Amino acid sequence: MSALPDDPAVERSPSDGPAGDGLRPVHVLTVTGVTAVTPAVRRVVLSGSPAAVAAAGPTVSLLVPRVGDAVPRWPRVAKDGRIVWPDGAHGVSLRSYTARRQDPVAGEVEIDFVLHGDGPAAAWAAAALPGAPLGVAGGGSLGDRPAGSLLLVGDETAIPAISRILDTAAPSTRGVVLLEVAGTEEEQPLAVPDGISVRWLHRGGLAPGESTLLADAVAELSRPEGDDVFAWVAAESATVRAIRADLRARWGLGRAQHHAIGYWRRGRAMSPAG
């Protein structure tokens, strides 16, 4: 998963639209396989054109149809990137995720869905079968940058992004990864440079977003020496705010030295339109 989407001004248009209106269709991917990564995480493998797969990440704006809707009424995209929704009910929800893997040459992308909650993306992923469509409205960066010392912090929704950051980290990189999950059954294998340690924090019976494990663990860390430091944080919004404040005040990190973003918020359905 990725950041909570902002609530854009919703544009409406007829579903087909007049010719020459400057709107392009969204990319549509097709489910080719579904596997259980952990009890709470489902990996959906999708196929599409090289252009569609290239657009699907690393951060990707997904257009999630209702469960079982084989012919969704997709929005279209304006030249400036605005999503223009069709008039009337359409049943498509906008969600931001991180692709776990992209291969434009093979025309394949993998996206991991955390199944906690009852939102449309979790419901869609739980019911997804080969042949189901999924729309892509655009992609973006992870907000990371290389550094000699890295701090990566997140819950299960951030594992795909942290995995991709680790995949591109230089072998000489040093640092710490803090990951909060329910228990050992939710841990996932990660390829990590030798100088980076990984700590899995188990919240046990607490619901996602209710523990202070991540903020407490960051508070126990000392700032690495030097200025070649970067911290990347993604989890529930309140948790991220607490960690961001700590890193700015106690570690003295400037804007260019950290990226901290709320991936989800307790009690809020993450959909700007639909």
SERO-4910 file (N, C-alpha, C, O; in steps of 0.05 Angstrom, whole numbers):
BEGIN
 pado doro    nc1    nc2    nc3   cac1   cac2   cac3    cc1    cc2    cc3    oc1    oc2    oc3
  Met    A     17    -24      0      0      0      0     18     24      0     41     23      7
  Ser    A      4     48     -8     19     73     -7      2     94      7    -17     87     21
  Ala    A      9    120      2     -2    141     18    -32    144     16    -44    137     -4
  Leu    A    -43    154     38    -71    162     37    -75    182     14    -61    202     14
  Pro    A    -93    177     -5    -96    196    -26   -109    222    -16   -127    221      1
  Asp    A   -100    244    -27   -114    269    -21   -141    268    -34   -146    251    -52
  Asp    A   -159    285    -25   -186    286    -37   -186    307    -59   -189    330    -54
  Pro    A   -182    298    -85   -181    317   -106   -208    327   -113   -229    315   -106
  Ala    A   -209    350   -127   -234    359   -138   -244    339   -158   -230    332   -177
  Val    A   -268    329   -153   -278    307   -169   -289    318   -196   -307    335   -196
  Glu    A   -278    308   -217   -288    316   -244   -307    295   -254   -303    271   -249
  Arg    A   -327    303   -268   -347    284   -279   -349    287   -309   -346    310   -319
  Ser    A   -353    265   -322   -357    267   -351   -373    243   -360   -375    223   -345
  Pro    A   -386    244   -383   -399    220   -393   -379    197   -395   -355    202   -399
  Ser    A   -387    173   -391   -369    150   -389   -352    146   -414   -329    139   -412
  Asp    A   -363    152   -437   -348    149   -462   -335    175   -469   -311    175   -477
  Gly    A   -349    197   -467   -337    223   -472   -336    229   -501   -334    211   -518
  Pro    A   -337    255   -508   -335    262   -536   -307    258   -547   -288    260   -532
  Ala    A   -306    253   -573   -280    250   -585   -265    276   -584   -277    298   -586
  Gly    A   -239    275   -580   -223    299   -579   -225    315   -554   -219    339   -554
  Asp    A   -235    303   -532   -238    319   -507   -212    319   -491   -212    331   -469
  Gly    A   -191    307   -501   -166    308   -487   -163    288   -465   -142    288   -451
  Leu    A   -182    271   -460   -181    251   -439   -171    224   -450   -180    216   -471
  Arg    A   -154    211   -434   -144    185   -443   -157    163   -426   -163    168   -403
  Pro    A   -159    139   -437   -169    117   -420   -148    109   -400   -124    113   -404
  Val    A   -157     97   -378   -138     87   -358   -127     60   -369   -139     47   -385
  His    A   -104     53   -358    -93     26   -364   -109      5   -348   -117     11   -325
  Val    A   -114    -18   -360   -128    -39   -347   -111    -64   -346   -102    -74   -367
  Leu    A   -106    -75   -323    -91    -99   -319   -110   -122   -314   -133   -118   -306
  Thr    A   -101   -147   -318   -118   -171   -314   -104   -190   -295    -80   -196   -297
  Val    A   -119   -199   -276   -109   -219   -256   -101   -245   -270   -117   -256   -285
  Thr    A    -77   -254   -265    -68   -280   -275    -63   -300   -253    -62   -324   -258
  Gly    A    -60   -291   -228    -55   -309   -206    -58   -296   -180    -54   -272   -177
  Val    A    -64   -312   -159    -67   -302   -132    -55   -322   -113    -60   -346   -115
  Thr    A    -38   -312    -94    -26   -329    -74    -28   -316    -47    -29   -292    -44
  Ala    A    -28   -333    -26    -28   -323      2      1   -321     10     15   -341     13
  Val    A     11   -296     15     38   -292     25     40   -298     55     59   -312     63
  Thr    A     21   -289     70     17   -294     98    -13   -297    103    -28   -292     84
  Pro    A    -22   -304    127    -51   -305    131    -65   -279    125    -89   -280    118
  Ala    A    -52   -256    128    -65   -230    124    -57   -216     98    -67   -194     93
  Val    A    -40   -228     82    -30   -214     58    -35   -232     34    -27   -255     34
  Arg    A    -48   -220     14    -53   -234    -11    -39   -221    -34    -41   -197    -38
  Arg    A    -23   -236    -49     -8   -225    -71    -23   -231    -97    -30   -254   -103
  Val    A    -29   -210   -112    -44   -212   -137    -24   -207   -160    -11   -186   -160
  Val    A    -22   -225   -178     -5   -222   -202    -23   -213   -225    -44   -225   -230
  Leu    A    -15   -192   -238    -31   -180   -260    -14   -178   -285     11   -175   -284
  Ser    A    -27   -180   -307    -14   -177   -333    -25   -153   -348    -48   -146   -344
  Gly    A     -9   -142   -366    -18   -120   -382      3   -113   -402     24   -126   -405
  Ser    A     -2    -92   -417     18    -83   -437     42    -72   -423     41    -65   -399
  Pro    A     65    -71   -437     89    -59   -424     84    -31   -413     95    -25   -392
  Ala    A     69    -15   -427     63     12   -418     47     12   -393     52     28   -375
  Ala    A     27     -6   -391     10     -8   -368     26    -17   -344     22     -6   -322
  Val    A     43    -36   -347     59    -46   -325     80    -25   -316     84    -22   -292
  Ala    A     92    -11   -335    111     10   -328     97     32   -312    110     44   -294
  Ala    A     72     37   -318     57     58   -304     48     50   -276     40     67   -260
  Ala    A     50     24   -270     39     13   -245     59     12   -223     63     -8   -210
  Gly    A     73     35   -219     91     35   -196    115     54   -200    117     67   -220
  Pro    A    132     54   -179    130     37   -155    105     43   -138     92     25   -128
  Thr    A     98     69   -135     73     76   -123     52     78   -145     56     91   -165
  Val    A     29     64   -141      9     63   -163    -18     70   -152    -27     61   -131
  Ser    A    -32     87   -168    -60     93   -162    -78     73   -175    -82     72   -200
  Leu    A    -89     55   -159   -106     33   -169   -135     42   -170   -145     56   -153
  Leu    A   -149     32   -190   -178     36   -193   -191      9   -188   -189     -9   -205
  Val    A   -203      6   -165   -213    -19   -155   -243    -22   -160   -258     -6   -149
  Pro    A   -252    -41   -177   -280    -44   -182   -294    -59   -159   -281    -70   -142
  Arg    A   -320    -59   -160   -335    -75   -141   -329   -105   -146   -322   -113   -168
  Val    A   -330   -120   -125   -326   -149   -127   -345   -161   -147   -369   -157   -146
  Gly    A   -334   -176   -167   -350   -189   -187   -358   -172   -211   -371   -182   -229
  Asp    A   -350   -146   -211   -357   -129   -234   -336   -134   -256   -314   -124   -254
  Ala    A   -344   -148   -276   -326   -155   -298   -323   -133   -319   -304   -133   -334
  Val    A   -342   -114   -319   -341    -92   -339   -346    -66   -323   -367    -54   -325
  Pro    A   -326    -56   -309   -329    -32   -293   -332     -7   -311   -322     -7   -334
  Arg    A   -344     14   -300   -346     40   -314   -321     56   -305   -323     70   -285
  Trp    A   -300     53   -320   -275     66   -312   -276     96   -315   -290    106   -333
  Pro    A   -261    111   -299   -257    139   -305   -237    142   -327   -227    123   -338
  Arg    A   -231    167   -334   -210    173   -353   -191    193   -341   -196    203   -319
  Val    A   -169    199   -354   -148    216   -343   -144    240   -361   -140    237   -385
  Ala    A   -144    264   -349   -139    288   -364   -109    292   -369    -92    278   -357
  Lys    A   -102    311   -386    -74    315   -393    -58    324   -369    -34    318   -368
  Asp    A    -70    337   -349    -55    345   -326    -56    324   -303    -47    330   -281
  Gly    A    -65    300   -309    -65    278   -290    -90    275   -273    -93    256   -259
  Arg    A   -109    295   -275   -134    292   -260   -150    268   -269   -151    261   -293
  Ile    A   -162    254   -250   -180    232   -256   -208    243   -261   -218    257   -243
  Val    A   -219    237   -283   -246    247   -290   -265    224   -289   -264    205   -304
  Trp    A   -284    226   -270   -302    203   -264   -326    205   -282   -335    226   -289
  Pro    A   -337    182   -289   -362    182   -305   -386    192   -288   -385    190   -264
  Asp    A   -406    202   -302   -430    211   -288   -444    187   -275   -443    165   -286
  Gly    A   -458    192   -253   -474    171   -240   -457    152   -224   -433    155   -221
  Ala    A   -470    131   -214   -456    111   -199   -438     94   -216   -446     86   -239
  His    A   -414     89   -206   -395     73   -222   -382     51   -206   -373     31   -218
  Gly    A   -382     52   -180   -372     31   -163   -342     26   -163   -333      6   -154
  Val    A   -327     45   -174   -298     43   -175   -286     60   -153   -293     84   -151
  Ser    A   -267     49   -138   -254     64   -116   -225     68   -122   -212     51   -134
  Leu    A   -215     91   -114   -186     98   -118   -170     91    -94   -177     99    -71
  Arg    A   -149     76    -97   -131     68    -75   -102     70    -84    -96     66   -108
  Ser    A    -85     77    -65    -56     80    -71    -41     56    -59    -43     51    -35
  Tyr    A    -25     42    -75    -10     19    -66     18     21    -77     25     38    -93
  Thr    A     35      3    -68     62      0    -79     64    -27    -92     58    -48    -79
  Ala    A     73    -28   -117     77    -53   -131    101    -67   -118    122    -56   -115
  Arg    A     97    -92   -111    120   -108   -100    140   -113   -121    164   -114   -116
  Arg    A    131   -118   -145    149   -124   -167    137   -115   -194    113   -118   -198
  Gln    A    153   -104   -211    144    -96   -238    163   -108   -259    188   -107   -255
  Asp    A    153   -119   -280    169   -129   -302    155   -121   -328    140   -136   -340
  Pro    A    161    -96   -338    147    -87   -363    153   -105   -387    136   -108   -404
  Val    A    177   -116   -388    184   -133   -411    166   -158   -412    156   -165   -433
  Ala    A    161   -170   -388    144   -193   -387    115   -185   -385     97   -202   -388
  Gly    A    109   -159   -381     81   -150   -378     68   -160   -353     45   -169   -353
  Glu    A     83   -159   -331     73   -171   -306     79   -153   -282    101   -142   -281
  Val    A     60   -150   -264     64   -135   -239     51   -150   -216     31   -163   -219
  Glu    A     64   -148   -192     54   -161   -168     47   -140   -148     63   -122   -143
  Ile    A     23   -142   -136     14   -123   -115      4   -139    -91    -12   -157    -94
  Asp    A     15   -132    -68      6   -145    -43    -16   -129    -30    -13   -105    -26
  Phe    A    -37   -143    -22    -60   -130     -8    -62   -141     20    -63   -165     24
  Val    A    -62   -123     40    -67   -131     67    -97   -133     71   -113   -115     64
  Leu    A   -106   -156     82   -135   -162     83   -149   -152    108   -173   -158    111
  His    A   -135   -138    126   -150   -128    149   -169   -105    141   -163    -90    122
  Gly    A   -191   -102    155   -211    -82    149   -230    -92    128   -228   -114    118
  Asp    A   -250    -75    122   -271    -82    103   -273    -63     79   -294    -60     68
  Gly    A   -250    -50     72   -250    -32     50   -252    -46     23   -250    -70     22
  Pro    A   -258    -31      2   -262    -43    -24   -237    -57    -35   -241    -77    -49
  Ala    A   -213    -47    -30   -189    -61    -40   -185    -88    -27   -179   -108    -41
  Ala    A   -188    -89      0   -185   -114     14   -206   -134      5   -201   -158      1
  Ala    A   -231   -125      1   -253   -142     -8   -248   -152    -36   -252   -176    -42
  Trp    A   -238   -134    -53   -232   -143    -81   -210   -163    -81   -212   -184    -95
  Ala    A   -188   -159    -66   -166   -177    -66   -174   -204    -55   -165   -225    -65
  Ala    A   -190   -204    -34   -198   -230    -22   -214   -247    -41   -214   -271    -39
  Ala    A   -229   -234    -60   -246   -248    -79   -234   -251   -106   -246   -263   -124
  Ala    A   -210   -239   -111   -199   -238   -138   -193   -265   -150   -183   -283   -136
  Leu    A   -201   -268   -175   -196   -293   -190   -184   -286   -217   -187   -263   -226
  Pro    A   -169   -305   -229   -158   -299   -255   -179   -289   -275   -201   -299   -276
  Gly    A   -172   -268   -290   -190   -256   -308   -202   -230   -299   -213   -215   -314
  Ala    A   -201   -225   -272   -213   -201   -261   -196   -176   -270   -172   -178   -271
  Pro    A   -210   -154   -276   -195   -129   -284   -189   -111   -260   -203   -111   -240
  Leu    A   -167    -96   -263   -159    -76   -244   -148    -52   -259   -130    -56   -275
  Gly    A   -158    -28   -253   -149     -5   -268   -124      9   -255   -119      6   -231
  Val    A   -109     23   -272    -86     38   -263    -89     67   -274    -90     71   -298
  Ala    A    -89     86   -255    -92    114   -263    -66    128   -266    -64    150   -278
  Gly    A    -44    117   -254    -18    130   -255      0    119   -234     -8    103   -217
  Gly    A     25    128   -234     45    119   -215     62    142   -205     59    164   -214
  Gly    A     79    136   -185     96    156   -174    119    143   -159    122    118   -159
  Ser    A    136    160   -148    160    150   -134    154    142   -105    132    147    -95
  Leu    A    173    129    -92    170    121    -64    178    144    -45    172    142    -21
  Gly    A    191    164    -55    201    186    -38    226    179    -23    234    193     -4
  Asp    A    240    158    -31    265    150    -18    289    162    -32    287    173    -54
  Arg    A    312    160    -20    337    167    -33    360    151    -21    358    143      2
  Pro    A    381    146    -36    404    131    -25    418    146     -2    418    171     -3
  Ala    A    428    131     17    443    143     39    461    122     51    455     98     49
  Gly    A    482    131     64    500    112     77    487     98    101    493     75    107
  Ser    A    469    113    115    454    102    138    425    105    133    415    127    127
  Leu    A    410     83    134    381     83    129    366     74    154    375     56    169
  Leu    A    343     87    159    324     78    178    298     74    163    287     93    152
  Leu    A    288     49    162    263     43    148    243     33    169    249     14    183
  Val    A    220     45    170    200     39    191    173     36    178    164     53    162
  Gly    A    158     14    185    132     11    174    117    -13    186    128    -29    201
  Asp    A     91    -14    180     75    -38    187     72    -56    162     87    -52    143
  Glu    A     54    -74    163     52    -93    141     45    -80    115     51    -90     93
  Thr    A     31    -57    116     24    -43     91     49    -31     77     48    -26     53
  Ala    A     70    -27     92     94    -15     81    115    -35     71    135    -28     60
  Ile    A    111    -61     76    131    -81     69    138    -81     39    161    -83     33
  Pro    A    119    -79     20    127    -78     -8    145    -54    -14    165    -58    -28
  Ala    A    140    -31     -3    157     -8     -8    184    -11      4    205     -6     -8
  Ile    A    185    -21     29    211    -25     43    227    -46     28    251    -44     26
  Ser    A    213    -67     18    227    -88      3    240    -76    -22    263    -83    -28
  Arg    A    226    -58    -36    238    -46    -60    261    -27    -53    281    -26    -68
  Ile    A    259    -13    -31    281      5    -22    306    -12    -16    328     -5    -24
  Leu    A    302    -34     -2    324    -52      5    336    -64    -20    361    -68    -21
  Asp    A    320    -71    -40    330    -83    -64    350    -65    -79    368    -74    -93
  Thr    A    346    -38    -76    363    -19    -91    385     -7    -73    401      9    -82
  Ala    A    386    -15    -47    406     -4    -29    434    -14    -36    436    -38    -43
  Ala    A    453      3    -34    481     -6    -39    490    -26    -19    481    -26      4
  Pro    A    507    -45    -27    516    -66     -8    529    -54     17    529    -67     38
  Ser    A    540    -30     15    554    -18     38    535     -3     57    544      7     78
  Thr    A    510     -2     50    491     13     67    488      0     94    487    -24     97
  Arg    A    487     17    114    482      8    142    456     20    152    447     40    142
  Gly    A    444      7    172    419     18    182    402     -2    197    411    -24    204
  Val    A    377      6    201    358    -10    216    331    -10    202    322     11    191
  Val    A    318    -33    201    291    -36    192    273    -44    215    279    -64    228
  Leu    A    252    -29    220    232    -36    241    206    -42    227    195    -24    214
  Leu    A    195    -65    231    170    -73    219    151    -85    240    157   -103    254
  Glu    A    127    -73    241    106    -82    259     86   -100    244     75    -92    224
  Val    A     82   -124    255     62   -143    244     48   -156    268     55   -152    291
  Ala    A     27   -172    262     12   -185    283     29   -205    299     28   -205    323
  Gly    A     44   -222    285     60   -242    298     79   -255    278     82   -245    256
  Thr    A     93   -276    286    113   -288    270    101   -299    243    115   -300    223
  Glu    A     76   -306    243     63   -316    219     61   -295    197     56   -302    174
  Glu    A     64   -269    205     62   -248    185     89   -237    176     90   -219    160
  Glu    A    110   -248    186    137   -240    177    142   -250    148    132   -271    141
  Gln    A    157   -234    133    163   -241    105    193   -240    101    207   -224    113
  Pro    A    203   -257     83    232   -256     77    239   -231     62    224   -222     44
  Leu    A    262   -219     69    271   -194     57    301   -198     50    316   -209     65
  Ala    A    308   -188     26    336   -187     18    349   -161     30    340   -139     22
  Val    A    368   -164     48    378   -142     63    409   -141     61    422   -161     64
  Pro    A    421   -117     56    450   -114     57    460   -123     84    446   -121    104
  Asp    A    485   -132     85    497   -143    110    497   -122    133    495   -130    156
  Gly    A    499    -97    126    501    -76    147    474    -67    157    474    -48    174
  Ile    A    452    -78    148    426    -70    157    413    -92    174    412   -115    165
  Ser    A    403    -85    197    389   -104    215    359   -101    212    350    -78    208
  Val    A    345   -123    215    315   -122    213    304   -131    240    311   -152    250
  Arg    A    286   -115    251    272   -122    275    242   -124    270    230   -105    260
  Trp    A    230   -147    275    202   -151    272    189   -147    300    197   -159    320
  Leu    A    169   -129    300    155   -122    325    127   -134    324    112   -129    305
  His    A    119   -150    343     94   -165    343     74   -151    362     78   -149    386
  Arg    A     51   -142    350     31   -129    367     11   -148    380     -5   -140    396
  Gly    A     13   -174    373     -4   -194    386    -33   -190    380    -41   -187    357
  Gly    A    -49   -189    402    -78   -186    398    -88   -158    393   -112   -154    389
  Leu    A    -70   -138    393    -79   -111    388    -87   -108    358    -75   -120    341
  Ala    A   -107    -92    353   -115    -87    325    -94    -69    312    -80    -54    325
  Pro    A    -92    -71    285    -73    -53    271    -79    -24    278   -102    -15    278
  Gly    A    -57     -9    282    -60     19    289    -63     25    318    -64     49    325
  Glu    A    -66      5    335    -71     10    364    -45      9    380    -45     19    403
  Ser    A    -24     -2    370      0     -5    387     18     19    383     15     35    364
  Thr    A     37     22    402     58     43    399     85     31    394    106     44    399
  Leu    A     86      6    385    111     -8    382    131      6    364    155      8    370
  Leu    A    122     16    341    140     29    322    152     55    334    176     60    334
  Ala    A    134     72    345    143     97    357    162     92    380    182    106    383
  Asp    A    156     72    397    173     66    419    200     56    410    221     63    422
  Ala    A    201     39    390    226     28    380    244     50    368    268     50    372
  Val    A    231     69    353    247     91    342    258    108    364    281    117    363
  Ala    A    242    113    385    250    130    407    275    118    422    289    133    435
  Glu    A    279     92    419    302     79    432    328     81    416    349     74    426
  Leu    A    325     89    391    349     90    373    364    115    376    353    137    380
  Ser    A    391    113    373    408    136    372    412    144    343    413    127    326
  Arg    A    416    170    339    420    180    312    447    171    302    467    174    316
  Pro    A    449    161    277    475    154    265    492    179    263    481    201    260
  Glu    A    518    175    263    536    198    260    537    207    231    532    192    213
  Gly    A    542    233    228    545    244    201    518    254    190    497    251    203
  Asp    A    520    265    166    496    276    153    485    258    131    463    263    121
  Asp    A    499    236    125    490    218    103    470    198    115    474    174    116
  Val    A    447    209    124    426    194    138    400    199    124    393    222    116
  Phe    A    384    178    121    357    181    110    338    162    124    344    138    128
  Ala    A    315    173    132    294    157    146    269    156    128    260    177    118
  Trp    A    258    132    125    234    128    109    214    115    127    219     93    138
  Val    A    190    127    131    170    117    150    143    117    137    134    136    124
  Ala    A    128     94    139    101     92    129     85     72    147     94     50    151
  Ala    A     62     81    156     46     64    173     19     79    177     12     96    161
  Glu    A      5     73    199    -19     87    206    -12    117    212      9    122    223
  Ser    A    -30    135    204    -23    163    204    -14    174    231      5    189    232
  Ala    A    -28    167    253    -21    177    279      7    167    287     23    182    299
  Thr    A     13    142    281     39    131    287     61    146    272     82    153    283
  Val    A     56    152    246     75    166    230     80    194    241    103    204    241
  Arg    A     59    208    249     62    235    260     81    235    284     98    252    287
  Ala    A     77    215    302     94    213    326    123    208    319    141    221    330
  Ile    A    128    190    300    155    184    292    168    208    277    191    214    282
  Arg    A    153    221    260    164    244    246    172    266    265    194    277    262
  Ala    A    156    271    285    163    291    305    188    284    320    205    301    325
  Asp    A    191    259    327    215    249    341    240    253    324    261    262    333
  Leu    A    238    245    298    262    246    280    270    275    275    293    281    272
  Arg    A    250    292    273    257    321    268    269    334    293    288    349    291
  Ala    A    258    328    316    267    341    341    292    328    352    312    342    357
  Arg    A    291    302    356    313    289    370    337    282    352    360    285    359
  Trp    A    330    274    327    351    268    308    359    293    292    381    293    279
  Gly    A    343    313    291    349    337    277    349    333    247    364    347    233
  Leu    A    332    315    236    332    310    208    318    333    193    296    342    201
  Gly    A    330    342    171    318    362    154    299    348    134    297    324    133
  Arg    A    285    365    118    265    354     99    278    335     79    265    316     71
  Ala    A    302    340     71    315    323     51    325    297     63    335    279     49
  Gln    A    323    294     90    334    271    103    313    251    112    319    231    125
  His    A    288    256    106    267    237    114    242    240     97    237    261     85
  His    A    228    218     96    202    217     82    184    201    101    187    177    104
  Ala    A    164    214    112    146    201    131    117    206    122    109    229    121
  Ile    A    102    185    117     76    188    105     56    168    116     63    144    119
  Gly    A     32    177    122     11    160    131     -1    143    109    -11    154     89
  Tyr    A      2    117    111     -9    100     90    -39     94     94    -53     88     75
  Trp    A    -48     97    119    -76     92    124    -83    105    151    -66    113    166
  Arg    A   -109    107    156   -119    120    181   -141    104    193   -159     95    180
  Arg    A   -138     99    219   -158     83    233   -186     97    231   -189    121    235
  Gly    A   -206     80    224   -233     90    223   -240    106    198   -262    117    197
  Arg    A   -223    107    178   -229    122    154   -227    105    130   -207     90    126
  Ala    A   -247    105    113   -246     92     87   -230    109     68   -236    132     64
  Met    A   -209     98     56   -190    113     41   -198    115     12   -186    102     -5
  Ser    A   -218    131      6   -227    134    -21   -236    163    -27   -254    172    -14
  Pro    A   -223    176    -46   -231    203    -52   -256    206    -69   -268    227    -70
  Ala    A   -262    184    -82   -286    185   -100   -295    157   -104   -280    138    -99
  Gly    A   -320    153   -113   -329    127   -118   -357    122   -111   -367    100   -115
***
